[in-house]
Amino acid sequence: MKIIIVGCGMIGTTILARLVREGHNVVAVDNRPAVVEELTNLYDVMAVCGNGTDNDTLQEAGITDCDLFVAVTGSDENNMLACFLARRMGAGHTIARIRNPEYNDRSLGYLCQQLELSMAINPDLLAAHELYNILKLPSAVRIETFSGRSFELLELILKPDSPLDGMSLIDLRRRYAGVKFLICAVQREDTVVIPSGGFILRAGDRIALTAAPTEIIKLLRQMGQLQKSARNVMLLGASRTAYYLTRMLLAGGHGVTLIEQDRKRCQEVSAAMPSAVIINGDGARQEVLLEEGLGSTDAFVALTGSDEANMLISIFAAQQKVSKVIAKVDRTEHAAMAERLGLDCIVSPKNIISDVLARYARALQNSAGSRVETLYKILDDRAEALEFNVTADFPHSGKPLCELRPKPGILIAGIIRGRKTIIPSGEDVILPGDRVIVISAEHRLDELADIVG
């Protein structure tokens, strides 16, 4: 599929790299010659130097036979205009990054309709949603949702005192027989496995667990691993992500203290959300954090524009015994470093957006039988979790799962049938209308039928 990406900053380059790995024909457009040169050296792509709102630049990029056009420059208005022109010039589908809260709060639906946008993406808002989910269930280091939140995937890190340390999956299921759940993938150091019943869990393992939300709460409570929702949250940095997250937290009845160095930005956020406590101060100074109650807060989230600052201040917060510490870290090398430093819960807006774009591109390519509805990279991007909507012409409809013989490294982790959530056994079947959750550690799946060897 031919995809044009306009704007190759950090998010644009992450999207580009992901789509190239997915096997798409990608054309990059950026108005900075140095960026264009670097992209052609690093990736197998055609790159055009120019403005994404310029007719000649779009013609040179091949807009007339473009299947998907993505505009992710730093300007919402340029992104919308570029998508509008792209549609008029022949692009099949268009996606624009729109970050301004005014657009997202009031007129986003109208804009998408008038500009014929296939989708508007907001990395700050999506990151805020992910952060909010984690703060509601702090036991997890990551939470992903499927099928309207009726099914969830949690990533947990087994601590040395975890009751699961040294336990086989068979024994685990026996001990918690009253709970419907599935440990569907385990990351141990740099390796991800789809575990069998005899697999023995060890401290330090990062596990992916799937179940209905109520079952997850029940399991964590029985294991003694359930942390209460963070009622009082301290945020560092009044970024757009912080703005969206603060609004969500306040609506959910949480207390929010936000520390920001820029006085004007403090005034803007305070005027928009007067029930939040806004502190004008330098959050990089430890005494400021301590004076504002870091030691007594339930959770700390670092959301400044600097990965390094977020990491260092989060380490300090963890040393103060804050129950839940989360850092926004965008650069891949910094994320790996953060984990080595003991920060097990990080959020990356650019990776969230690359998941969204990869899912959308695969959905456009789907053939008969199923359609990709959701796609997440999990366990440090070493595996994928996908949700497929099964259509009437799925070739294996009605067959017991034990007869399907999935490829190695693939597991059917859940079936959602109406309001019923099924943790599947070998006797269960897939039917038209079902939503099927699949974990893949070794294969790229475009459609549900690809799970069969």
Long-range contacts (C-beta under 8 A, 24 or more apart in sequence): 1-25, 1-67, 1-68, 1-361, 1-364, 1-365, 2-27, 2-62, 2-65, 2-66, 2-67, 2-68, 3-27, 3-66, 3-67, 3-68, 3-69, 3-70, 3-361, 4-28, 4-29, 4-58, 4-61, 4-62, 4-63, 4-66, 4-68, 4-69, 4-70, 4-86, 4-91, 5-29, 5-70, 5-72, 6-30, 6-52, 6-69, 6-70, 6-71, 6-72, 6-73, 6-79, 6-82, 7-52, 7-71, 7-72, 7-73, 7-74, 7-79, 7-97, 8-35, 8-36, 8-39, 8-47, 9-72, 9-73, 9-74, 10-330, 10-331, 10-350, 11-72, 11-97, 11-123, 11-349, 11-350, 11-353, 12-70, 12-72, 12-73, 13-39, 14-350, 14-351, 14-353, 14-354, 15-70, 15-72, 15-350, 15-353, 15-354, 15-357, 16-43, 16-45, 17-43, 17-354, 18-354, 18-357, 18-358, 19-357, 19-358, 19-361, 20-44, 20-45, 22-358, 22-361, 22-362, 22-444, 24-361, 27-61, 27-62, 27-66, 29-57, 29-58, 29-61, 52-78, 52-82, 53-78, 53-81, 53-82, 53-85, 55-85, 55-89, 58-82, 58-85, 58-86, 58-89, 59-89, 63-89, 63-90, 63-91, 64-89, 64-90, 65-90, 66-90, 66-91, 66-92, 67-91, 67-92, 67-93, 67-364, 68-92, 68-93, 68-94, 68-95, 68-360, 68-361, 68-364, 69-93, 69-94, 69-95, 70-94, 70-95, 70-96, 70-357, 71-95, 71-96, 71-97, 72-96, 72-97, 72-121, 72-353, 73-97, 76-100, 76-103, 80-111, 80-115, 80-117, 83-115, 83-116, 83-117, 84-115, 84-116, 87-115, 87-116, 93-118, 93-360, 93-364, 94-118, 95-119, 95-120, 95-121, 95-357, 95-360, 96-120, 96-121, 97-121, 97-122, 97-123, 97-353, 98-122, 99-123, 99-124, 99-125, 99-240, 101-240, 101-243, 101-244, 118-360, 119-356, 119-360, 121-353, 121-356, 121-357, 123-349, 123-350, 123-352, 123-353, 124-239, 124-240, 124-241, 124-243, 124-244, 124-349, 125-240, 125-241, 125-244, 126-349, 126-352, 126-353, 126-356, 127-241, 127-328, 127-347, 127-348, 127-349, 127-352, 128-241, 128-244, 128-245, 128-248, 129-244, 129-248, 130-347, 130-352, 131-241, 131-245, 131-301, 131-326, 131-347, 132-245, 132-248, 132-249, 132-252, 134-324, 134-326, 134-345, 134-347, 135-229, 135-230, 135-233, 135-249, 135-254, 135-299, 135-301, 135-324, 135-326, 136-229, 136-230, 136-252, 137-216, 137-217, 137-220, 137-227, 137-229, 138-227, 138-228, 138-229, 138-230, 138-298, 138-299, 138-323, 138-324, 139-220, 139-225, 139-226, 139-227, 141-206, 141-344, 141-345, 142-345, 142-378, 144-374, 144-376, 144-378, 144-385, 146-373, 146-374, 146-387, 146-414, 146-416, 146-435, 146-437, 147-373, 147-374, 147-387, 147-416, 147-435, 149-213, 150-212, 150-213, 150-416, 150-419, 150-421, 151-210, 151-211, 151-212, 151-213, 151-414, 151-416, 151-421, 151-435, 151-437, 152-210, 152-211, 152-212, 152-213, 152-216, 153-184, 153-208, 153-209, 153-210, 153-376, 153-378, 153-385, 153-413, 153-437, 154-208, 154-209, 154-210, 154-216, 155-206, 155-207, 155-208, 155-209, 155-378, 155-379, 156-206, 156-207, 156-209, 156-225, 157-204, 157-205, 157-206, 157-207, 157-344, 158-201, 158-202, 158-203, 158-204, 158-205, 158-206, 158-207, 159-203, 160-203, 162-203, 162-223, 162-225, 163-223, 163-224, 163-225, 164-201, 164-223, 165-201, 165-202, 165-203, 166-200, 166-201, 166-202, 167-200, 167-201, 168-197, 168-198, 168-199, 168-200, 168-201, 169-195, 169-196, 169-197, 169-198, 169-199, 169-201, 170-197, 170-198, 172-201, 173-197, 176-219, 176-222, 176-223, 178-218, 179-211, 179-215, 179-218, 179-219, 179-222, 180-211, 180-212, 180-215, 180-421, 180-423, 181-209, 181-210, 181-211, 181-215, 181-216, 181-219, 181-423, 182-209, 182-210, 182-211, 182-413, 182-414, 182-423, 183-207, 183-208, 183-209, 184-208, 184-209, 184-210, 184-411, 184-413, 184-439, 185-378, 185-379, 185-383, 185-411, 185-439, 185-441, 187-379, 187-380, 187-382, 187-383, 190-382, 192-379, 192-382, 192-383, 192-441, 193-441, 194-409, 194-410, 194-411, 194-439, 194-441, 206-379, 206-380, 208-378, 208-379, 208-383, 208-385, 208-439, 210-413, 210-414, 210-423, 210-437, 210-439, 211-414, 211-421, 211-423, 212-421, 215-421, 227-323, 227-324, 228-298, 229-254, 230-254, 230-298, 230-299, 230-323, 230-324, 231-255, 231-298, 232-256, 232-257, 232-293, 232-296, 232-297, 232-298, 232-299, 233-257, 233-297, 233-298, 233-299, 233-300, 233-301, 234-258, 234-259, 234-289, 234-292, 234-293, 234-294, 234-297, 234-299, 234-300, 234-301, 235-259, 235-301, 235-303, 236-283, 236-289, 236-300, 236-301, 236-302, 236-303, 236-304, 236-310, 236-313, 237-283, 237-302, 237-303, 237-304, 237-305, 237-310, 238-262, 238-265, 238-266, 238-268, 238-269, 238-278, 239-303, 239-304, 239-305, 241-303, 241-328, 241-349, 242-269, 242-301, 242-303, 243-269, 243-272, 243-273, 245-301, 245-303, 246-273, 246-276, 247-273, 250-275, 250-276, 257-292, 257-293, 257-297, 259-283, 259-288, 259-289, 259-292, 283-313, 284-309, 284-312, 284-313, 286-316, 289-313, 289-316, 289-317, 289-320, 290-320, 294-320, 294-322, 295-320, 295-321, 295-322, 297-322, 298-322, 298-323, 298-324, 299-323, 299-324, 299-325, 299-326, 300-324, 300-325, 300-326, 301-325, 301-326, 301-327, 301-328, 302-326, 302-327, 302-328, 303-328, 304-328, 307-331, 307-334, 308-334, 311-337, 311-338, 311-341, 311-343, 314-338, 314-343, 315-341, 315-342, 315-343, 318-342, 318-343, 339-380, 351-377, 351-381, 362-446, 365-446, 366-446, 366-447, 367-446, 367-447, 368-393, 369-393, 369-394, 369-395, 369-447, 369-448, 369-449, 370-394, 370-436, 370-447, 370-448, 370-449, 371-447, 372-446, 372-447, 373-435, 378-439, 382-441, 383-439, 383-440, 383-441, 384-439, 384-440, 384-444, 384-445, 385-413, 385-437, 385-438, 385-439, 386-437, 386-438, 386-440, 386-445, 387-435, 387-436, 387-437, 387-438, 388-435, 388-436, 388-438, 388-447, 388-448, 389-435, 390-430, 390-431, 390-432, 390-433, 390-434, 390-435, 390-436, 390-448, 391-432, 392-432, 394-430, 394-432, 394-448, 394-449, 395-449, 396-430, 396-449, 396-452, 397-429, 397-430, 397-431, 397-432, 398-429, 398-430, 398-431, 399-429, 399-430, 400-426, 400-427, 400-428, 400-429, 401-425, 401-426, 401-427, 401-428, 401-429, 401-430, 402-426, 402-427, 404-451, 404-452, 405-452, 405-453, 406-451, 406-452, 406-453, 407-442, 407-443, 407-451, 407-452, 407-453, 408-442, 409-440, 409-441, 409-442, 409-443, 410-438, 410-439, 410-440, 410-441, 410-442, 410-443, 410-445, 410-451, 411-438, 411-439, 412-436, 412-437, 412-438, 412-451, 413-437, 413-438, 413-439
